[in-house]
Amino acid sequence: MDAALRADLIQVAYLVAAFCFILGLRWLSSPRTARKGNLVAAVGMAIALVATVADASVETYVWIALAAVVGGAVGAIVARRVQMTAMPQLVALLNGLGGGAAALIALAEYHRESASHAGESLPPVLAVGVMFSAIVGSISFSGSIVAFAKLQELLPGRPITWPGQKALNAIGAAVALGLAVYASFDIADPLLWVAVAIALVLGTAAVLPIGGADMPVVIAFLNACTGLAAAATGFMLDNTLLIIAGTLVGASGTLLTKLMGDAMNRSLANVLFGAFGGGGAAQATGASGEALPVLEISPSDLAAQLVYARRVSIVPGYGLAVAQAQHPVRELADLLGERGVQVSFAIHPVAGRMPGHMNVLLAEADVPYDQLLEMEEANPEFPQTDVVLVIGANDVVNPAARDDPSSPLHGMPILEVDRAETVIVFKRSMATGFAGIENLLFHDPKTRMLFGDARKSLVQLVQEVQAV
């Protein structure tokens, strides 16, 4: 095939792939079309891979084929075996691999240039692409690995801090950037490697002080960094599709970071440097110093209350995911619906450990999309709701965020479940949430606690409802 014609066909294929990415991203914005969007984006990626391999500059297909087989096999196994509870960890890990890939490509291109132009300076576009991909990609890689380790509980979820942490991080960032800039004006392999090594340490040091409560925002931010690193790699390689795809990921990740920060009433700087959630909470006490009461309820009493309710709202949290209780909760919702009870699910933007975690979890259990209410839709409904079931959620329903100016959560938008007639909280214990802050909702006179594993409690509750 003529080289010019081949190049034109590759660009057309890239255009089609880019359209698939944009359309897939658009459809991923709604639970109703998310599965279709994921499929369209996957088709776009397949087109992009075939077009890239067809490039005339490819000299051998052996390593490409080997990488495709190994990567495809690993991806298929992981997709089938990873539980929904581990999905945030998987997202963090895959995001880190993307950043690492961008950094490795930058190092490879720099090494190729150094072999023939040692001592010279890089062309401006190539220099910016190499510096940005190497530094940002490395930070995203190591930071995402730390986020994975925190979510997987290989590292403590609490903030890990040390004296002079911010100053040391700032110095490390300045040194890494300075070395990368100098390396672009005087090509010498070791300098960029040192800059990348410092960036890897910087990414680790930047995420260690961030607590588990902020992981959804961190994941979104690191995702944006990986996308921007990929876009810079596209400029470096003169690859149009990589520029488009990286920009899409960077832009969507940035917007998601902003939305998640707004949902927590936290700025990005406060998330990254605030070491939020470091301390444990004391036992809740009243004005006279006595411990506040905790009222419990049995599954049989709750079943009777649910059957005769008019409206029931279910608030899922990470505890629901840990207990793998999405299927029993859907069964309970179906049973109540058959008895004429109006059932809905109230979803907080930062419930769980990654953006959209609860939506994905409930979609797995085939919960109808029209039963899922976002926070802005759910809050006006709570005053007319008879019973709210809070299953594994904590910080996102803490009224201190609304009522207590001294609380670290103050100003964070919450699901105002305390405005409902009755609140039932499913929890293993009275332990605090990710933020480490006592939740006075659990001591509210209208609140009843149902202690135990959420899945077992819901299975028993389903049986009790069937018996009523």
Residue pairs with C-beta under 8 A, 6 or more apart in sequence:
3 56
6 54
6 55
6 56
7 56
9 51
9 54
10 51
10 52
10 54
10 55
11 240
13 47
13 48
13 50
13 51
14 48
14 51
14 240
14 241
14 244
16 44
16 47
17 44
17 45
17 47
17 48
17 51
17 241
18 44
18 240
18 241
18 244
18 245
19 44
20 40
20 41
20 43
20 44
20 45
20 47
21 41
21 44
21 45
21 244
21 245
21 248
22 248
23 37
23 40
24 37
24 38
24 39
24 40
24 41
24 42
24 44
25 37
25 41
25 248
25 252
26 37
27 33
27 34
27 36
27 37
27 40
28 34
28 37
28 38
28 41
29 37
31 359
31 363
31 369
31 372
32 369
34 363
48 241
48 245
49 68
51 241
52 239
52 241
53 61
53 64
58 64
78 90
82 90
83 324
84 321
84 324
84 326
84 360
84 361
84 364
85 321
85 322
85 324
86 152
87 354
87 357
87 360
88 151
88 215
88 216
88 219
88 352
88 353
88 354
88 357
89 148
89 151
89 152
91 219
91 223
91 354
92 144
92 145
92 147
92 148
92 151
92 219
92 222
93 144
93 145
93 148
95 140
95 144
95 219
95 222
95 223
95 226
96 140
96 141
96 142
96 143
96 144
96 145
96 147
96 148
96 222
96 226
97 141
98 140
98 226
98 229
98 230
99 136
99 137
99 138
99 139
99 140
99 141
99 144
99 222
99 225
99 226
99 229
100 137
100 138
100 140
100 141
101 137
102 133
102 136
102 137
102 140
102 226
102 229
102 230
102 232
102 233
103 133
103 134
103 137
103 138
103 141
103 196
103 199
103 229
104 137
105 133
105 233
105 236
105 237
106 129
106 130
106 131
106 133
106 134
106 137
106 192
106 233
106 236
107 134
107 192
107 193
107 196
109 126
109 129
109 130
109 236
109 237
110 122
110 130
110 134
110 183
110 187
110 189
110 192
111 189
113 122
113 126
113 187
114 187
114 188
114 189
117 187
118 187
118 188
119 186
119 187
119 188
120 186
120 187
121 127
121 184
121 185
121 186
121 187
122 130
122 184
122 185
122 187
125 235
125 236
126 236
127 184
127 185
128 232
128 235
129 232
129 233
129 234
129 235
129 236
129 237
130 180
130 184
130 192
130 236
131 177
131 180
131 181
131 183
131 184
132 228
132 229
132 232
133 229
133 230
133 232
133 233
133 236
134 180
134 192
134 195
134 196
134 199
135 176
135 177
135 180
135 195
135 196
135 199
136 199
136 225
136 228
136 229
136 232
137 226
137 229
137 233
138 196
138 199
138 200
138 203
139 199
139 200
139 202
139 203
139 206
139 225
140 203
140 222
140 225
140 226
140 229
141 200
141 203
142 199
142 200
142 201
142 202
142 203
142 204
142 207
143 203
143 204
143 206
143 207
143 218
143 222
143 225
144 203
144 219
144 222
144 226
145 204
146 155
146 203
146 204
146 207
146 208
147 207
147 215
147 218
147 219
147 222
148 154
149 155
150 156
150 157
150 207
150 212
150 215
151 157
151 212
151 215
151 353
155 208
157 211
157 212
157 434
158 211
158 212
158 277
158 278
158 436
159 208
159 209
159 210
159 211
159 275
159 276
159 277
159 278
160 208
160 209
161 208
161 209
161 275
161 278
165 205
165 209
166 273
168 205
169 202
169 205
169 206
172 198
172 201
172 202
172 205
173 202
175 195
175 198
176 195
176 196
176 198
176 199
176 202
177 195
179 191
179 192
179 194
179 195
179 198
180 191
180 192
180 195
182 191
183 191
183 192
183 195
206 272
207 218
209 273
209 275
210 218
210 271
210 272
210 275
210 276
211 275
211 276
211 277
211 278
211 434
211 435
211 436
212 277
212 353
212 434
213 276
213 277
213 395
213 433
213 434
213 435
213 436
214 264
214 266
214 271
214 276
214 277
215 353
215 354
215 434
216 260
216 350
216 352
216 353
216 354
216 355
216 357
217 257
217 260
217 261
217 264
217 266
217 268
217 271
217 350
218 271
218 272
219 354
219 355
220 253
220 256
220 257
220 260
220 355
221 253
221 257
221 268
221 271
221 272
222 253
223 249
223 253
223 256
224 249
224 250
224 251
224 252
224 253
224 254
224 256
224 257
225 250
225 253
226 249
226 253
227 245
227 246
227 247
227 248
227 249
227 250
227 251
227 252
227 253
228 246
228 247
228 249
228 250
229 246
230 242
230 245
230 246
230 249
230 250
231 242
231 243
231 245
231 246
231 247
231 249
231 250
232 246
233 239
233 242
233 246
234 240
234 241
234 242
234 243
234 244
234 245
234 246
235 243
256 355
257 268
258 268
259 349
260 349
260 350
260 355
261 267
261 268
261 271
262 413
263 348
263 349
263 350
263 375
263 412
263 413
264 271
264 350
264 412
265 401
265 409
265 410
265 411
265 412
265 413
266 274
266 276
266 412
270 276
276 408
276 435
277 408
277 434
277 435
277 436
277 437
278 436
279 436
280 432
280 436
281 432
281 436
281 437
281 438
282 438
283 291
283 438
284 291
284 292
284 438
284 440
284 442
284 443
285 291
285 292
286 292
292 440
292 443
293 443
294 430
294 442
294 443
294 449
295 445
295 447
295 448
295 449
296 448
296 449
296 450
296 451
297 424
297 448
297 449
297 450
298 450
299 450
299 457
299 460
299 461
299 464
300 464
302 424
302 448
302 450
302 461
302 464
303 461
303 464
303 465
303 467
303 468
304 468
305 387
305 422
306 312
306 332
306 336
306 341
306 387
306 461
306 465
307 336
307 339
307 341
307 465
307 468
309 336
309 341
309 386
309 387
310 341
310 342
310 386
311 341
311 342
311 343
311 344
311 381
311 384
311 385
311 386
311 387
312 336
312 341
312 342
312 343
312 344
312 385
312 386
312 387
312 388
312 389
313 343
313 344
313 345
313 346
313 373
313 378
313 381
313 382
313 385
313 387
313 388
313 389
313 417
313 420
314 329
314 333
314 343
314 344
314 345
314 346
314 388
314 389
314 391
315 345
315 346
315 348
315 351
315 388
315 389
315 390
315 391
315 393
315 396
315 397
315 415
315 417
316 326
316 329
316 345
316 347
316 351
316 358
316 361
316 362
316 391
316 392
316 393
317 351
317 352
317 358
317 390
317 391
317 392
317 393
317 394
317 396
318 351
318 352
318 353
318 357
318 392
318 393
319 391
319 392
319 393
319 394
319 426
319 427
319 428
319 454
320 326
320 329
320 358
320 361
320 391
320 392
320 393
320 454
321 352
321 357
321 358
321 361
321 392
322 392
322 454
323 392
323 453
323 454
323 455
323 456
324 455
325 391
325 392
325 454
325 455
325 458
326 361
326 362
326 364
326 365
326 367
327 365
328 455
328 458
328 459
328 462
329 365
329 391
329 458
330 362
330 365
330 366
330 367
331 458
331 462
332 458
332 461
332 462
332 465
333 343
333 345
333 367
333 371
335 462
335 465
335 466
336 343
336 465
337 343
343 371
344 371
344 372
344 373
344 378
344 381
345 358
345 362
345 367
345 371
345 372
345 373
346 373
346 375
346 378
346 381
346 382
346 388
346 415
346 417
347 358
347 359
347 372
347 373
347 374
347 375
347 378
348 358
348 375
348 393
348 396
348 397
348 414
348 415
349 355
349 374
349 375
350 396
351 357
351 358
351 393
351 396
352 358
352 361
359 372
362 372
363 369
373 381
375 413
375 414
375 415
378 415
379 415
379 416
379 419
382 388
382 415
382 416
382 417
382 419
382 420
383 419
383 420
385 420
385 421
386 420
386 421
386 422
387 420
387 421
387 422
387 423
387 424
388 417
388 420
388 422
388 423
388 424
389 424
389 426
390 397
390 417
390 423
390 424
390 425
390 426
390 441
391 426
391 454
391 458
392 426
392 427
392 454
393 415
393 433
394 427
394 432
394 433
394 434
394 435
394 439
395 401
395 409
395 412
395 433
395 434
395 435
395 437
395 439
396 414
396 415
397 414
397 415
397 417
397 418
397 439
397 441
398 407
398 409
398 414
398 433
398 437
398 439
398 440
398 441
399 414
399 416
399 418
399 440
399 441
399 444
400 407
400 409
400 410
400 437
400 439
400 440
401 407
401 409
401 410
401 411
401 412
401 413
401 414
402 410
402 414
402 416
404 410
407 437
408 435
408 437
409 435
409 437
417 423
417 441
418 441
418 444
418 446
418 447
420 446
421 446
422 446
422 447
422 448
423 441
423 444
423 446
423 447
423 448
424 447
424 448
424 449
424 450
425 441
425 442
425 447
425 448
425 449
425 450
426 450
426 452
426 454
426 457
426 458
427 442
427 449
427 450
427 451
428 451
428 452
428 453
428 454
429 451
430 442
430 449
432 438
432 439
433 439
441 447
442 449
450 457
